[in-house]
């Protein structure tokens, strides 16, 4: 391998005079330049995975109906509440399907008053480090078999929607939606990424409603600005279904809404906070569509999952009183209460139906909470009719 004077090479590249490098010199230079990238493995093309695990007619019907229902509620054409309910994150497909079966039966029972969409999060944003989700590490052993994770995730989404349950997921990166977006009825952009231009551009091209959370400090401006940005047309670099880099052109997504999740400065699910948000949305020229996140360690649940029903009760009381700007809630729920760490023996030692990320309320509490919200909607109808 020839010895290169890298300092001279850098100086040469800064010159205003064009200088062509011989191919062998360029290869040698690129080899010698420092890189933090250890390896790059092939990623399956979205088109291939979709062909391998296709959307069935049953799933398509579920997805489209879920999108229509969500849009009607967000746009004020339906007085039902939109409730995104499910585990903090999915790590076990078998348990996820069992939970889905329970939720589907409850959703059918309460369908006149609330529209339930199952929370089906596959990726987990981390403040520092930790398990990043079913796509990133499906075996929960730091083997990071992402192609396997994508296959498992798509099959799970197909199975969930085939049961008649529409699903919601977080848009954490700009590539995975190419593999999964055709199965999603409702999306969310987290507090850490609401301000990201990439995620606002992504949302502008999605075919389902997207909620934007307020900032981690509780600031509302970033979420409202994101709604406006996502509603506009964008041109940006993206990836096609064949896996090729491309210039993506979007028409905009008019079905954005605010998600209040609290922040480091306190909670924001009370009536006064909701009033402030309504006024701000109106000033910014946005529709009054507000979803309340009942959870979040640094937000509304104040680091205790058992506070979620209390938050839902306060929100339900506002609904009972006739508040129309509250269009829905987010609830972290599982079969069993709490959460757990992955034991030394690995996934085989995990308890069934218990979250391995944020703590959740159990199924019994979930039923009580959702039934109370359905009752709140019925009371709101009476309240508003009485004032008509």
N, C-alpha and C positions, 0 to 999 in steps of 0.2 A: 504493500500500500504506500503510495507516495506521501512524502511529508509536506504538509501545506502550511504556509504562513497565514493563519486565520486572521490575525490583526490586519495584515495587508489586504486580505480578501474582503474584510468588512469595510476597510477604507475605500477599496475599489468600488464596492457596491454603492457607496455614498457619492461617488463621482457623478458629475452631470453628464459625462461622456458615456454613452451606452457601451457596455462591454459584455460580450457573450462568453459564457463559461462552457468549456467542453463537457459533454455528458458525463464522462468518467470523473472529471474534476468535481462536478456538481454532486454526483452520487457519493463521492468520498467526503465532500464537505458536509452533506446531510447526515452521513454516518457519524461524523466526528462531533457535530453540534449536540449539545446536551439536550436531553428530553426526559420529561417526567412520565411519558407514556411507556408502560412496560410491554404492552402487547395490544393488538387489535384483532379480535376474532370475528368471523363472518356472522352477520345478523340475518335471519331469514327475512325475505321480502314480504311485506304485508300482503300482497296479492297472493302469494303462495300459501300463506297461513289461512287466509280467508277461503281459498279454494279447498284447502285440506279440511277446514272446520267451517262449513258454510252456514249462513243464516237460514233457518227453516221458516216456513210460512207461519207456523205458530209463534215463533220468536218475533218475526217481523210485525205481526199483528199486535203483539204486546208492546213492542218498542214504539210503534207509531201512535197507539192509543195513549200510552204514557206521556208522549210528547204533547199530544193534543190536550190532554187533561191538564198538564202542567202549564201550558201556554194560556189556556182559558182562565186558570186561577190567577196567574201572574198579571194578565191583562185586565183583570176585573170582570170577566165575563161569567165567572162562576164564583159562588160565595163559599165554596168548600175550602178547607184548609189543606195545604200541600205539606205532607209530613215525610221528610227523609229520615228513615229509621233503619238501623242495623248496626252490626259490629263496627268498632273503630276501624278495623282492617280485617280482611279475609286471609286466613292462613291455612285453613283446612276445608277443601271443597265438600267433603261429606257432611261436615257439621253445617256449612253454609247452606247446603240444600235442605237440611233438616230445619234450620231456622226459617228458610224461605217458605217451606210448607206451612209452618205455623203462621207466619206473617201474612201469607196469601189468604188463609182462612179468615183472619181478623180483618184484613183489608176488604174482603167481600162483605163482611158483616157491617162494616162502618162506612161503606162506599157512598152512601147518600150525603154524608157530612164531611168526611175527610178523604183525601186521595193519598194513599200510602205508596211511596216509592222506596224500594229497599236500598239502603246505603251499601254499596259494594265497592269499597276502596281497595285497590290492589297495590298502591304505592304509598309510602309513608314518609312525609317530609320530616327531617330530623334537625333539631336545633344544633346538635353536635354530631354524634355518630350513633349507630344502632341498626337494627334490622330494617331494611328499606322496603320490604313488602314482597308479595307473592311473585311479582314479575322479576324483581331483582335477585331474589334468593329463595326460590321455591322450596328447596330442601331444608331451609333454616339451619344451614351448617357452614355458611360463608363460602360456599362453592360457586355461587353467582352464575348459575346456569340459566341465563336470561332467555335463551331460545326455548328452553323447557318451560320457564315461567310464563312466557307468552302463550304457549300452547295450552297449558293448564288453565290460564286465565280466560282465554277465548272460549275454551270448552265449557268452563264454569258459567260464563256469561250466557252462552247458548242454552245451557241447562236451566239456569234461573229464569230466563225469559220464556223458555218453553213451558214452564209451570204457570205462566200467566202473570208473573211478577215483573213489572218494569223496574229498572235499576238506575241508580245514580252513582257517579264516580267523580273523583277529583282529577282535574287536569294538571298533573304535576310536571310533565315534560311535554315537549312538542313532537315527539316521535310516536309514542305508544298509542295515541288516538287513531293513527292510521291502521292499527291492528284491531281496534276495539270500538271505535266511535259508532259503528253501525248498529251496536247492541245497546247503546246508552240512551236514556230518555231525559236525563237531567244531569247537569254538570256543576261543579263548584271549583272556584279558584281560591286557594288558601291565602291567609294573611301575609305569608312570606313572599308570595308571588303576585299578588294583586297589582302591585306597582310595576311589575315587569312588562316591558313593551312586548316581549316575545309571547307572553301569555295573553295579553290583550289582543294581539294579532291572531293568535290561535283561536281565541273565543269568537272572533269576528267571522270565522269560517266554519264554525260548528253548526250542525242542523238541529240543535236542541237548546233549550234555555240554559243559561249559565248564571250562577250566583257568585258575587264577588264579596269576600269577607273584608271587614274593616281591618285596618293595620294592627300589628301586634301591640302597639301602644294605645289602641282604641280609636285612632284617628279615622274619620269618616271620608275625608276628601279623596283619599286614594281609591276607595271603592266606587264612589260616584263618578270620578274621572274615568275609571276603568270601564264603567257601563257606557259612558259616552264614546270612548275610544273603540270599544268592541262593536258598537252599532255602526261604525263607519267602515267604508271600504279600505282595504289594505293591500299592499304588494310587498311580499317578503320572501326570503329564501326558506324553502321547505323541502319535504321529501314526498315523492309520489308513491302510489300503491306498489309500483315496481321496485321501489327502493332507491330511485335515482334522485339526485339533488335537482330542484326545480324552483322557478320563480312562481310563487303561489299568489293568486289574485282572489280576493274574497269580496262578497257583496255586503257583509256586515250582519250582525246578529242583534235584532231589536228586542230580544227577550232576555235582557239582563236584569238582575235585581240585586239588592243589597242583602248581605247576611251579617247580622250583628252577633259577634262572638265575644264581646268584651275585650279587655286588654290589660296591660300592666297597670293602667291607671284606674281600673275598676270595671264594674259590670255595666251593661247598657240594654237590659231587657225591660226595665221599668217604664211606666207610662210617660214619665217626663223625658226619658231618653228617646222613646219612640216619637214623641211629639217634636223633639228637636230634629230628629232624622227626617220626619215628614216635611218640616219647614225647609230644611236644607235641600231636599230632593226637589221641592217645588221651585226654589230659587234657582236651582241648576237646570231647570227645565226637564226633569226626569219624573217618571211615573212613581206614585207612592206604592211601591211593592217592597215589603220588608219581611225577611225571614229571620227568625231568632234561633241561634245555635245555643241549645241548652247545656252544652258541654264545654270543654276546653279548660285545661289545667291553669292557663294564665288568663282565663276569661270568666264567662258567666257562671260556671259551676264551682269556681274558686277551689280548684284542685281536689274536689270531692264529687265522684260520680253520683253519690246519693242525693246531691243537690239538684240533679236534673229534673226530677218530678216537681220540686219546689219552684224551679224556674218555669216549667211548663204550666204550673198552677197560676202563677202571676200573669203569664202571657194569656192563659185561658180566661182569666178574669177580665182582662182588657178586651178580649174578643166578646165575652158575654155582655160587656157594657156597650158594644156596638162599634168597636174599632175595626175599620175596614182595611186599613193600610197593612195590617199584619196578614200576610198571605200564607205563612207556613212556619214550620219549626224543623230543627235538626235534632235528632236524639240518638245517642250512642247506646245501643242495646244488644244484648247477647242472650244465649240460653241461660247461662249462669252469671252471677254477679262478679264484679271486680276484674282483676287482671293477674297475669302470672309472668314470671321470667322463664326463659328456656332453661331447663335443668341441665346439669352436667352430662347426662346421658343423651341429651339431644331431644328432638321432637317426639320421640317415642315416650318420653316421660311427661308430656304435657297433659293437663287435665282437659277433658272434653268440654267444648262450649264455653271456654273462658278466654278472653282476649289476651293476646301477647303484646299489645301496645297499650293504648289508654284504657282505663277501667270503664266498664259498662254497667248499666242496670240490668237486672235479670228479667226473664220472660214475664213472670207474674206482675212485676212492677210496670213493665212495658204495656201490658194489657190494660191495667188500671189507668195509666197515664193517657193512652190513646182513647180509651172510652170517655174519659173526662173531657178531652179536647173535642170529641164528637158532640158531647152534650153542650159544650161551650158554643159550638157553631149553631146548634138548634136554638139556644138561648139568644144568640145574636140576631137570628132571624125574627124572633118574637120582639126583641127590643127595637129593631129597625122598623118592623111593621107597625109597632105601637106608636112610632113617631112619624109615620107617613101620613 
